[in-house]
Amino acid sequence: MSAKINFFLIVKDHLGTLSDVSGRRLKIDIFTFYGVPFLFGVLFSIKGGGVKPEVLSMLVNFGAIFTALLLSVLMLVYEQQNKLEERNAVAGSVSFFNEKKKLLEQLYSNISYSVVVSMLLVMFSLFYVLIDSFSIELDFKFLSFDGVELNSGNWVCNYLIAPFLIFITVNLILTILMVVKRTYSLLTMKI
């Protein structure tokens, strides 16, 4: 993958924020942000049935709107860090400077990660629509479960892409909640 579009550093930095003050990874955070969405995806996969077109439309809107909003918030966080460093340089000491700076750096990672996940949500919703419509045209029988025949596109959509969409959506919602909580903590300094 080209270094210009490689977003794995963002994911790595985001994962680094799922830790305690000493930097030790917290299993409960990993479970909350990845285990819970995975369970939702598995449950959706067991249920099957795919994603309705109106839900796909809602997911695309959700992803697109949050991408734009989060990019704006990212710029605000950048400005706040610059102001914090300027105030600290002028005043010599800003209360909770190190805590605020660390929290702002973590917010960078979390917001950037949320932007990437929002874009993935839009991209995989598009894949779902394209694969589903392509499979209808082919009408190629691929697999049969309990007498219900599925064509290859339906199987890919219902049992791979749809659960992944659920995983991404739940992960994004949880990450946005964390961003809101961290922003609140930053503003009120209730760290």
TORPA-4810 file (N, C-alpha, C, O; in nm, 3 decimals):
<nodes>
NODE_1_0.085_-0.118_0.000_0.000_0.000_0.000_0.089_0.124_0.000_0.192_0.128_0.068_M
NODE_2_0.050_0.222_-0.076_0.125_0.347_-0.083_0.131_0.413_0.055_0.034_0.412_0.130_S
NODE_3_0.246_0.468_0.085_0.263_0.535_0.214_0.169_0.655_0.228_0.137_0.696_0.339_A
NODE_4_0.126_0.710_0.116_0.038_0.827_0.120_-0.103_0.793_0.166_-0.174_0.881_0.215_K
NODE_5_-0.145_0.668_0.152_-0.280_0.629_0.195_-0.279_0.523_0.304_-0.384_0.473_0.343_I
NODE_6_-0.162_0.488_0.353_-0.152_0.387_0.458_-0.200_0.447_0.591_-0.136_0.537_0.646_N
NODE_7_-0.311_0.397_0.641_-0.370_0.452_0.763_-0.342_0.364_0.885_-0.402_0.385_0.991_F
NODE_8_-0.255_0.266_0.873_-0.230_0.175_0.984_-0.163_0.243_1.103_-0.181_0.199_1.217_F
NODE_9_-0.086_0.350_1.079_-0.028_0.425_1.190_-0.138_0.490_1.274_-0.129_0.497_1.396_L
NODE_10_-0.243_0.538_1.207_-0.356_0.597_1.278_-0.422_0.491_1.367_-0.454_0.517_1.483_I
NODE_11_-0.442_0.371_1.311_-0.503_0.262_1.389_-0.413_0.226_1.507_-0.462_0.206_1.618_V
NODE_12_-0.282_0.217_1.483_-0.186_0.184_1.590_-0.191_0.289_1.700_-0.196_0.255_1.818_K
NODE_13_-0.191_0.417_1.663_-0.197_0.524_1.763_-0.329_0.521_1.839_-0.332_0.544_1.960_D
NODE_14_-0.439_0.493_1.768_-0.568_0.482_1.835_-0.566_0.368_1.937_-0.613_0.384_2.050_H
NODE_15_-0.513_0.254_1.897_-0.503_0.140_1.990_-0.419_0.176_2.111_-0.444_0.128_2.222_L
NODE_16_-0.319_0.260_2.091_-0.235_0.305_2.202_-0.310_0.389_2.304_-0.269_0.398_2.420_G
NODE_17_-0.422_0.450_2.263_-0.500_0.530_2.357_-0.591_0.444_2.443_-0.650_0.493_2.540_T
NODE_18_-0.604_0.317_2.409_-0.688_0.226_2.488_-0.604_0.167_2.600_-0.585_0.046_2.608_L
NODE_19_-0.555_0.256_2.686_-0.465_0.216_2.793_-0.490_0.301_2.917_-0.564_0.399_2.913_S
NODE_20_-0.426_0.261_3.025_-0.438_0.341_3.147_-0.332_0.451_3.144_-0.261_0.468_3.045_D
NODE_21_-0.322_0.525_3.253_-0.231_0.639_3.260_-0.086_0.596_3.240_-0.006_0.671_3.182_V
NODE_22_-0.050_0.476_3.286_0.088_0.428_3.274_0.120_0.376_3.134_0.235_0.345_3.105_S
NODE_23_0.019_0.365_3.046_0.041_0.317_2.910_0.014_0.169_2.892_0.035_0.116_2.783_G
NODE_24_-0.032_0.103_2.996_-0.061_-0.041_2.988_-0.197_-0.060_2.921_-0.296_0.002_2.960_R
NODE_25_-0.200_-0.148_2.818_-0.326_-0.174_2.746_-0.429_-0.233_2.841_-0.397_-0.317_2.925_R
NODE_26_-0.552_-0.189_2.826_-0.660_-0.238_2.911_-0.747_-0.336_2.832_-0.802_-0.301_2.727_L
NODE_27_-0.758_-0.458_2.882_-0.835_-0.561_2.814_-0.982_-0.521_2.804_-1.047_-0.553_2.704_K
NODE_28_-1.034_-0.453_2.905_-1.175_-0.413_2.902_-1.200_-0.313_2.789_-1.305_-0.316_2.726_I
NODE_29_-1.103_-0.224_2.764_-1.118_-0.129_2.654_-1.112_-0.200_2.519_-1.192_-0.170_2.430_D
NODE_30_-1.019_-0.294_2.503_-1.010_-0.370_2.378_-1.141_-0.446_2.355_-1.194_-0.448_2.244_I
NODE_31_-1.193_-0.508_2.462_-1.319_-0.581_2.448_-1.434_-0.487_2.414_-1.516_-0.517_2.327_F
NODE_32_-1.439_-0.371_2.480_-1.547_-0.275_2.456_-1.546_-0.225_2.313_-1.651_-0.220_2.248_T
NODE_33_-1.429_-0.188_2.262_-1.421_-0.125_2.131_-1.411_-0.224_2.015_-1.439_-0.187_1.901_F
NODE_34_-1.372_-0.349_2.042_-1.359_-0.446_1.933_-1.438_-0.574_1.958_-1.494_-0.631_1.864_Y
NODE_35_-1.444_-0.620_2.082_-1.520_-0.742_2.113_-1.669_-0.722_2.100_-1.738_-0.804_2.038_G
NODE_36_-1.720_-0.614_2.157_-1.864_-0.587_2.151_-1.910_-0.568_2.006_-2.010_-0.629_1.966_V
NODE_37_-1.842_-0.486_1.925_-1.883_-0.476_1.784_-1.874_-0.610_1.711_-1.958_-0.640_1.626_P
NODE_38_-1.771_-0.689_1.742_-1.757_-0.821_1.680_-1.877_-0.910_1.714_-1.930_-0.979_1.628_F
NODE_39_-1.919_-0.907_1.841_-2.035_-0.986_1.883_-2.161_-0.941_1.810_-2.241_-1.025_1.767_L
NODE_40_-2.180_-0.811_1.795_-2.295_-0.760_1.719_-2.289_-0.809_1.575_-2.391_-0.849_1.518_F
NODE_41_-2.169_-0.806_1.514_-2.154_-0.853_1.378_-2.184_-1.001_1.364_-2.249_-1.043_1.268_G
NODE_42_-2.136_-1.082_1.461_-2.163_-1.227_1.458_-2.312_-1.253_1.474_-2.368_-1.336_1.402_V
NODE_43_-2.376_-1.185_1.567_-2.520_-1.203_1.586_-2.597_-1.165_1.461_-2.693_-1.232_1.424_L
NODE_44_-2.555_-1.059_1.396_-2.621_-1.018_1.272_-2.599_-1.121_1.163_-2.689_-1.149_1.083_F
NODE_45_-2.478_-1.179_1.159_-2.447_-1.282_1.061_-2.532_-1.406_1.082_-2.578_-1.468_0.986_S
NODE_46_-2.553_-1.444_1.208_-2.637_-1.560_1.240_-2.781_-1.534_1.196_-2.848_-1.622_1.141_I
NODE_47_-2.828_-1.411_1.221_-2.963_-1.375_1.180_-2.976_-1.376_1.029_-3.077_-1.420_0.974_K
NODE_48_-2.871_-1.327_0.962_-2.872_-1.325_0.815_-2.973_-1.227_0.761_-3.024_-1.142_0.834_G
NODE_49_-3.002_-1.238_0.634_-3.104_-1.153_0.573_-3.052_-1.029_0.506_-3.126_-0.965_0.431_G
NODE_50_-2.928_-0.993_0.532_-2.872_-0.876_0.465_-2.916_-0.744_0.525_-2.979_-0.739_0.630_G
NODE_51_-2.881_-0.639_0.456_-2.911_-0.503_0.500_-3.010_-0.442_0.401_-2.990_-0.449_0.280_V
NODE_52_-3.115_-0.384_0.453_-3.216_-0.321_0.368_-3.160_-0.195_0.303_-3.074_-0.128_0.361_K
NODE_53_-3.208_-0.162_0.184_-3.155_-0.044_0.113_-3.168_0.086_0.194_-3.078_0.170_0.190_P
NODE_54_-3.277_0.102_0.268_-3.292_0.226_0.346_-3.191_0.232_0.461_-3.148_0.340_0.500_E
NODE_55_-3.154_0.117_0.515_-3.052_0.113_0.621_-2.915_0.146_0.560_-2.837_0.219_0.620_V
NODE_56_-2.887_0.092_0.442_-2.761_0.125_0.374_-2.752_0.274_0.347_-2.646_0.335_0.365_L
NODE_57_-2.861_0.333_0.304_-2.864_0.477_0.279_-2.836_0.554_0.408_-2.762_0.652_0.408_S
NODE_58_-2.896_0.508_0.517_-2.873_0.572_0.646_-2.727_0.559_0.690_-2.670_0.654_0.744_M
NODE_59_-2.666_0.441_0.667_-2.526_0.421_0.704_-2.434_0.511_0.622_-2.338_0.567_0.675_L
NODE_60_-2.463_0.525_0.494_-2.382_0.614_0.409_-2.393_0.758_0.459_-2.292_0.827_0.470_V
NODE_61_-2.515_0.802_0.489_-2.534_0.938_0.542_-2.462_0.956_0.675_-2.396_1.057_0.697_N
NODE_62_-2.476_0.858_0.764_-2.410_0.861_0.894_-2.259_0.874_0.876_-2.195_0.959_0.939_F
NODE_63_-2.201_0.790_0.790_-2.058_0.794_0.767_-2.011_0.924_0.705_-1.910_0.980_0.747_G
NODE_64_-2.084_0.971_0.606_-2.045_1.095_0.536_-2.056_1.217_0.628_-1.967_1.302_0.630_A
NODE_65_-2.164_1.225_0.703_-2.183_1.339_0.794_-2.076_1.340_0.902_-2.019_1.444_0.932_I
NODE_66_-2.050_1.223_0.961_-1.949_1.219_1.067_-1.808_1.241_1.013_-1.724_1.293_1.086_F
NODE_67_-1.781_1.203_0.890_-1.649_1.232_0.833_-1.628_1.382_0.828_-1.523_1.431_0.870_T
NODE_68_-1.725_1.454_0.779_-1.714_1.600_0.769_-1.704_1.665_0.907_-1.620_1.751_0.931_A
NODE_69_-1.791_1.623_0.998_-1.790_1.682_1.132_-1.659_1.652_1.205_-1.602_1.740_1.270_L
NODE_70_-1.612_1.530_1.195_-1.490_1.492_1.265_-1.367_1.562_1.209_-1.274_1.594_1.283_L
NODE_71_-1.365_1.586_1.078_-1.254_1.663_1.021_-1.253_1.805_1.077_-1.147_1.861_1.103_L
NODE_72_-1.372_1.864_1.097_-1.381_1.997_1.158_-1.332_1.994_1.303_-1.258_2.083_1.346_S
NODE_73_-1.372_1.892_1.376_-1.329_1.879_1.516_-1.178_1.858_1.523_-1.113_1.908_1.614_V
NODE_74_-1.124_1.784_1.428_-0.979_1.760_1.425_-0.904_1.894_1.413_-0.802_1.914_1.478_L
NODE_75_-0.955_1.982_1.330_-0.892_2.113_1.315_-0.904_2.196_1.444_-0.811_2.269_1.480_M
NODE_76_-1.017_2.184_1.512_-1.033_2.255_1.639_-0.936_2.203_1.744_-0.880_2.281_1.821_L
NODE_77_-0.916_2.073_1.748_-0.821_2.014_1.843_-0.679_2.063_1.812_-0.603_2.094_1.903_V
NODE_78_-0.646_2.070_1.684_-0.515_2.121_1.644_-0.495_2.265_1.693_-0.390_2.299_1.747_Y
NODE_79_-0.597_2.349_1.673_-0.589_2.487_1.718_-0.576_2.496_1.870_-0.501_2.578_1.921_E
NODE_80_-0.650_2.410_1.941_-0.642_2.411_2.087_-0.503_2.372_2.136_-0.454_2.429_2.234_Q
NODE_81_-0.439_2.276_2.070_-0.305_2.237_2.111_-0.206_2.352_2.089_-0.119_2.377_2.172_Q
NODE_82_-0.220_2.420_1.975_-0.132_2.535_1.949_-0.152_2.644_2.054_-0.055_2.700_2.104_N
NODE_83_-0.278_2.674_2.087_-0.306_2.776_2.188_-0.252_2.734_2.325_-0.197_2.817_2.398_K
NODE_84_-0.268_2.607_2.358_-0.219_2.557_2.486_-0.067_2.573_2.495_-0.016_2.618_2.598_L
NODE_85_0.005_2.538_2.390_0.150_2.550_2.390_0.195_2.696_2.394_0.294_2.730_2.458_E
NODE_86_0.120_2.784_2.324_0.153_2.927_2.327_0.131_2.984_2.467_0.216_3.057_2.518_E
NODE_87_0.017_2.950_2.530_-0.009_2.998_2.666_0.096_2.947_2.764_0.138_3.021_2.853_R
NODE_88_0.138_2.823_2.747_0.238_2.767_2.837_0.373_2.836_2.817_0.447_2.857_2.914_N
NODE_89_0.406_2.870_2.692_0.533_2.939_2.665_0.533_3.081_2.721_0.634_3.127_2.773_A
NODE_90_0.418_3.149_2.711_0.408_3.287_2.760_0.398_3.290_2.913_0.472_3.363_2.979_V
NODE_91_0.307_3.211_2.968_0.282_3.213_3.111_0.386_3.134_3.189_0.402_3.154_3.309_A
NODE_92_0.455_3.045_3.122_0.555_2.964_3.190_0.498_2.836_3.248_0.569_2.735_3.258_G
NODE_93_0.371_2.840_3.285_0.311_2.719_3.342_0.158_2.729_3.333_0.097_2.819_3.390_S
NODE_94_0.100_2.636_3.261_-0.045_2.626_3.251_-0.086_2.507_3.336_-0.025_2.400_3.330_V
NODE_95_-0.191_2.527_3.418_-0.234_2.416_3.503_-0.277_2.297_3.420_-0.346_2.311_3.319_S
NODE_96_-0.235_2.181_3.463_-0.264_2.053_3.395_-0.209_2.051_3.252_-0.267_1.985_3.166_F
NODE_97_-0.099_2.122_3.227_-0.045_2.130_3.090_-0.017_1.992_3.032_-0.064_1.960_2.922_F
NODE_98_0.058_1.909_3.103_0.096_1.778_3.050_-0.027_1.690_3.026_-0.034_1.618_2.926_N
NODE_99_-0.123_1.694_3.120_-0.244_1.615_3.104_-0.326_1.660_2.984_-0.376_1.579_2.907_E
NODE_100_-0.338_1.792_2.969_-0.413_1.847_2.856_-0.345_1.813_2.723_-0.411_1.778_2.626_K
NODE_101_-0.211_1.824_2.720_-0.138_1.795_2.597_-0.154_1.647_2.560_-0.175_1.614_2.444_K
NODE_102_-0.142_1.559_2.659_-0.159_1.415_2.631_-0.300_1.386_2.583_-0.320_1.309_2.489_K
NODE_103_-0.399_1.447_2.647_-0.538_1.426_2.608_-0.563_1.478_2.466_-0.635_1.414_2.389_L
NODE_104_-0.505_1.592_2.430_-0.519_1.644_2.294_-0.455_1.550_2.192_-0.510_1.529_2.084_L
NODE_105_-0.339_1.494_2.226_-0.273_1.399_2.135_-0.359_1.273_2.117_-0.370_1.220_2.007_E
NODE_106_-0.418_1.227_2.227_-0.506_1.110_2.216_-0.631_1.142_2.135_-0.679_1.058_2.060_Q
NODE_107_-0.682_1.263_2.151_-0.798_1.304_2.071_-0.764_1.307_1.923_-0.846_1.268_1.840_L
NODE_108_-0.642_1.353_1.888_-0.598_1.346_1.748_-0.613_1.205_1.694_-0.672_1.182_1.589_Y
NODE_109_-0.557_1.111_1.770_-0.560_0.971_1.726_-0.702_0.919_1.716_-0.738_0.856_1.616_S
NODE_110_-0.783_0.946_1.817_-0.920_0.895_1.819_-1.005_0.956_1.708_-1.083_0.886_1.644_N
NODE_111_-0.991_1.085_1.686_-1.071_1.151_1.582_-1.025_1.106_1.443_-1.107_1.079_1.356_I
NODE_112_-0.893_1.098_1.423_-0.842_1.051_1.294_-0.890_0.909_1.266_-0.930_0.877_1.154_S
NODE_113_-0.886_0.824_1.368_-0.935_0.687_1.354_-1.084_0.687_1.318_-1.128_0.610_1.232_Y
NODE_114_-1.161_0.773_1.383_-1.305_0.781_1.355_-1.331_0.825_1.212_-1.425_0.777_1.148_S
NODE_115_-1.249_0.916_1.161_-1.263_0.960_1.021_-1.238_0.842_0.928_-1.313_0.820_0.833_V
NODE_116_-1.131_0.766_0.954_-1.099_0.650_0.871_-1.212_0.548_0.876_-1.252_0.494_0.772_V
NODE_117_-1.264_0.521_0.995_-1.372_0.423_1.010_-1.500_0.473_0.941_-1.571_0.394_0.879_V
NODE_118_-1.528_0.602_0.949_-1.644_0.658_0.879_-1.631_0.640_0.729_-1.728_0.607_0.661_S
NODE_119_-1.511_0.661_0.678_-1.488_0.642_0.534_-1.501_0.495_0.496_-1.553_0.463_0.389_M
NODE_120_-1.454_0.405_0.582_-1.470_0.262_0.557_-1.617_0.223_0.555_-1.660_0.139_0.475_L
NODE_121_-1.695_0.284_0.643_-1.838_0.256_0.647_-1.904_0.294_0.514_-1.984_0.217_0.461_L
NODE_122_-1.871_0.409_0.461_-1.925_0.453_0.332_-1.877_0.360_0.221_-1.955_0.319_0.135_V
NODE_123_-1.748_0.327_0.223_-1.690_0.243_0.118_-1.752_0.103_0.118_-1.786_0.051_0.012_M
NODE_124_-1.767_0.041_0.235_-1.823_-0.094_0.239_-1.973_-0.094_0.212_-2.027_-0.195_0.166_F
NODE_125_-2.040_0.015_0.241_-2.182_0.025_0.201_-2.192_0.027_0.050_-2.281_-0.035_-0.008_S
NODE_126_-2.102_0.099_-0.015_-2.098_0.101_-0.161_-2.067_-0.039_-0.216_-2.131_-0.084_-0.312_L
NODE_127_-1.969_-0.108_-0.156_-1.938_-0.245_-0.199_-2.060_-0.335_-0.187_-2.087_-0.416_-0.275_F
NODE_128_-2.132_-0.319_-0.078_-2.251_-0.402_-0.055_-2.351_-0.383_-0.169_-2.403_-0.480_-0.225_Y
NODE_129_-2.378_-0.257_-0.202_-2.475_-0.227_-0.308_-2.426_-0.280_-0.443_-2.503_-0.340_-0.518_V
NODE_130_-2.299_-0.258_-0.473_-2.245_-0.304_-0.601_-2.246_-0.456_-0.613_-2.288_-0.509_-0.716_L
NODE_131_-2.202_-0.525_-0.510_-2.197_-0.672_-0.515_-2.338_-0.729_-0.519_-2.365_-0.824_-0.592_I
NODE_132_-2.428_-0.671_-0.439_-2.566_-0.721_-0.437_-2.635_-0.702_-0.572_-2.704_-0.792_-0.619_D
NODE_133_-2.616_-0.586_-0.634_-2.680_-0.563_-0.764_-2.614_-0.646_-0.874_-2.683_-0.691_-0.966_S
NODE_134_-2.484_-0.668_-0.866_-2.414_-0.750_-0.964_-2.459_-0.895_-0.953_-2.474_-0.963_-1.055_F
NODE_135_-2.480_-0.944_-0.830_-2.520_-1.084_-0.812_-2.661_-1.109_-0.863_-2.692_-1.219_-0.909_S
NODE_136_-2.747_-1.009_-0.857_-2.883_-1.025_-0.909_-2.879_-1.044_-1.060_-2.953_-1.125_-1.115_I
NODE_137_-2.791_-0.969_-1.127_-2.778_-0.983_-1.271_-2.724_-1.120_-1.310_-2.768_-1.179_-1.408_E
NODE_138_-2.628_-1.171_-1.233_-2.568_-1.300_-1.266_-2.662_-1.417_-1.237_-2.668_-1.515_-1.312_L
NODE_139_-2.736_-1.405_-1.126_-2.825_-1.512_-1.080_-2.751_-1.647_-1.081_-2.803_-1.747_-1.130_D
NODE_140_-2.631_-1.646_-1.025_-2.547_-1.765_-1.020_-2.568_-1.833_-0.885_-2.544_-1.772_-0.781_F
NODE_141_-2.612_-1.957_-0.885_-2.637_-2.029_-0.761_-2.505_-2.074_-0.702_-2.425_-2.139_-0.769_K
NODE_142_-2.482_-2.040_-0.576_-2.353_-2.067_-0.515_-2.363_-2.163_-0.397_-2.283_-2.256_-0.387_F
NODE_143_-2.460_-2.142_-0.310_-2.467_-2.217_-0.188_-2.612_-2.238_-0.149_-2.699_-2.162_-0.190_L
NODE_144_-2.638_-2.339_-0.070_-2.774_-2.366_-0.026_-2.773_-2.393_0.124_-2.699_-2.479_0.172_S
NODE_145_-2.855_-2.320_0.198_-2.872_-2.340_0.341_-3.019_-2.371_0.368_-3.106_-2.290_0.336_F
NODE_146_-3.046_-2.485_0.426_-3.183_-2.523_0.463_-3.281_-2.504_0.347_-3.392_-2.455_0.366_D
NODE_147_-3.240_-2.543_0.229_-3.327_-2.535_0.113_-3.335_-2.398_0.049_-3.400_-2.383_-0.054_G
NODE_148_-3.271_-2.296_0.109_-3.273_-2.162_0.053_-3.143_-2.144_-0.024_-3.034_-2.146_0.034_V
NODE_149_-3.155_-2.126_-0.153_-3.035_-2.109_-0.235_-2.993_-1.963_-0.236_-3.074_-1.873_-0.252_E
NODE_150_-2.865_-1.942_-0.219_-2.809_-1.808_-0.223_-2.714_-1.799_-0.340_-2.638_-1.892_-0.366_L
NODE_151_-2.717_-1.688_-0.410_-2.616_-1.671_-0.513_-2.491_-1.615_-0.448_-2.495_-1.570_-0.334_N
NODE_152_-2.380_-1.616_-0.519_-2.250_-1.581_-0.461_-2.250_-1.439_-0.403_-2.196_-1.417_-0.295_S
NODE_153_-2.310_-1.345_-0.473_-2.314_-1.207_-0.424_-2.395_-1.194_-0.297_-2.355_-1.122_-0.205_G
NODE_154_-2.509_-1.263_-0.291_-2.589_-1.257_-0.168_-2.513_-1.314_-0.050_-2.519_-1.260_0.061_N
NODE_155_-2.441_-1.424_-0.073_-2.364_-1.484_0.037_-2.257_-1.388_0.086_-2.241_-1.370_0.207_W
NODE_156_-2.185_-1.326_-0.006_-2.080_-1.231_0.032_-2.141_-1.112_0.106_-2.088_-1.068_0.208_V
NODE_157_-2.253_-1.061_0.055_-2.318_-0.946_0.119_-2.373_-0.981_0.257_-2.348_-0.910_0.354_C
NODE_158_-2.447_-1.092_0.266_-2.516_-1.126_0.390_-2.425_-1.177_0.500_-2.449_-1.150_0.617_N
NODE_159_-2.321_-1.250_0.463_-2.240_-1.317_0.566_-2.099_-1.261_0.581_-2.026_-1.304_0.670_Y
NODE_160_-2.060_-1.169_0.496_-1.929_-1.106_0.511_-1.940_-0.954_0.526_-1.897_-0.897_0.626_L
NODE_161_-2.000_-0.890_0.426_-2.002_-0.743_0.428_-2.102_-0.689_0.532_-2.068_-0.596_0.605_I
NODE_162_-2.221_-0.746_0.540_-2.321_-0.695_0.636_-2.272_-0.703_0.780_-2.283_-0.605_0.853_A
NODE_163_-2.216_-0.817_0.825_-2.163_-0.820_0.962_-2.048_-0.721_0.982_-2.034_-0.662_1.089_P
NODE_164_-1.966_-0.702_0.878_-1.857_-0.605_0.888_-1.913_-0.463_0.899_-1.859_-0.381_0.973_F
NODE_165_-2.021_-0.434_0.826_-2.086_-0.303_0.839_-2.137_-0.280_0.981_-2.124_-0.171_1.036_L
NODE_166_-2.195_-0.385_1.040_-2.243_-0.374_1.179_-2.125_-0.351_1.273_-2.131_-0.265_1.361_I
NODE_167_-2.017_-0.427_1.254_-1.896_-0.410_1.335_-1.845_-0.266_1.327_-1.819_-0.203_1.429_F
NODE_168_-1.831_-0.215_1.205_-1.779_-0.079_1.183_-1.871_0.024_1.249_-1.823_0.117_1.314_I
NODE_169_-2.001_0.007_1.233_-2.096_0.104_1.287_-2.090_0.108_1.439_-2.083_0.216_1.498_T
NODE_170_-2.092_-0.008_1.504_-2.087_-0.012_1.651_-1.953_0.043_1.700_-1.949_0.118_1.797_V
NODE_171_-1.843_0.005_1.634_-1.711_0.055_1.672_-1.705_0.206_1.658_-1.650_0.274_1.744_N
NODE_172_-1.761_0.260_1.551_-1.761_0.404_1.528_-1.842_0.476_1.636_-1.797_0.578_1.688_L
NODE_173_-1.958_0.424_1.669_-2.042_0.487_1.772_-1.967_0.489_1.906_-1.966_0.592_1.974_I
NODE_174_-1.905_0.378_1.943_-1.832_0.372_2.070_-1.712_0.468_2.069_-1.684_0.533_2.169_L
NODE_175_-1.643_0.476_1.956_-1.528_0.566_1.947_-1.572_0.711_1.954_-1.505_0.793_2.018_T
NODE_176_-1.682_0.745_1.891_-1.733_0.882_1.898_-1.774_0.916_2.041_-1.752_1.028_2.087_I
NODE_177_-1.834_0.820_2.111_-1.867_0.843_2.253_-1.740_0.871_2.334_-1.739_0.957_2.421_L
NODE_178_-1.632_0.798_2.304_-1.506_0.822_2.374_-1.452_0.961_2.341_-1.402_1.030_2.430_M
NODE_179_-1.462_1.004_2.215_-1.415_1.136_2.176_-1.495_1.244_2.250_-1.437_1.341_2.299_V
NODE_180_-1.626_1.227_2.258_-1.709_1.324_2.328_-1.671_1.330_2.476_-1.660_1.438_2.533_V
NODE_181_-1.651_1.213_2.538_-1.614_1.209_2.680_-1.478_1.273_2.703_-1.461_1.348_2.799_K
NODE_182_-1.382_1.246_2.615_-1.249_1.305_2.631_-1.251_1.455_2.607_-1.179_1.530_2.673_R
NODE_183_-1.333_1.500_2.514_-1.346_1.644_2.490_-1.407_1.711_2.613_-1.363_1.818_2.654_T
NODE_184_-1.509_1.648_2.669_-1.570_1.700_2.792_-1.468_1.707_2.905_-1.461_1.806_2.977_Y
NODE_185_-1.389_1.599_2.919_-1.285_1.597_3.024_-1.184_1.708_3.002_-1.139_1.771_3.098_S
NODE_186_-1.148_1.732_2.878_-1.052_1.836_2.847_-1.106_1.973_2.885_-1.036_2.056_2.943_L
NODE_187_-1.232_1.996_2.851_-1.293_2.127_2.878_-1.319_2.151_3.025_-1.309_2.264_3.073_L
NODE_188_-1.352_2.047_3.097_-1.383_2.063_3.240_-1.266_2.022_3.329_-1.269_2.045_3.450_T
NODE_189_-1.163_1.962_3.270_-1.045_1.907_3.338_-1.083_1.808_3.446_-1.021_1.803_3.552_M
NODE_190_-1.185_1.729_3.418_-1.222_1.616_3.505_-1.162_1.491_3.443_-1.235_1.404_3.395_K
NODE_191_-1.033_1.482_3.444_-0.962_1.373_3.378_-0.973_1.244_3.457_-0.919_1.142_3.417_I
</nodes>
